[in-house]
Amino acid sequence: MDKIKLISGVILTKLKIIESTDGNILRYLREDDNGFNHFKESYFSTVNKEVVKPWKKHKKMTLNLAVPVGEIKFILFDDRKNSFTFKTFNEIILSPKNYFRLTVPPNIWMAFKGIDTHNILVNTADLIHDPSEIERKNLDFINYNF
């Protein structure tokens, strides 16, 4: 992945794929990994090709995302006025060929788009899903060309 200036608090960790003739092992997360504190919930989510899931921002939750199947483009936006990366965008494409874990701290806007026909992401979060801690907005809320 090309070197990009990440939004303050965002971590991009190169992950290891152990190749085998029987099938590969895609390492994802260990308790001693940088940016990982603990987990309360882990889940998989799918996104269809060319579908953009609109903007959302977690107020308390930290996300740990990887894409073991397909290819997904994540767009992050920092609107934290006291952040030195205020008004910064990050565009990060994750896939098995670009196998990284994306750690997104609270208060960063995120939207994402499916690129392949079949796309699966995994998220391990430090909180159990709580709709009251999420802020959601339509795609036109932040001006970005997907």
Secondary structure, DSSP 8 states (H G I E B T S, - for coil): -------TT-EEEE--EE--TT--EE----TTSTT----SEEEEEE--BT-EEEEEEESS--EEEEEEES-EEEEEE---TTSTTTT-EEEEEESSTT-EEEEE-TT-EEEEEE-SSS-EEEEEESS---GGGEEE--GGGS----
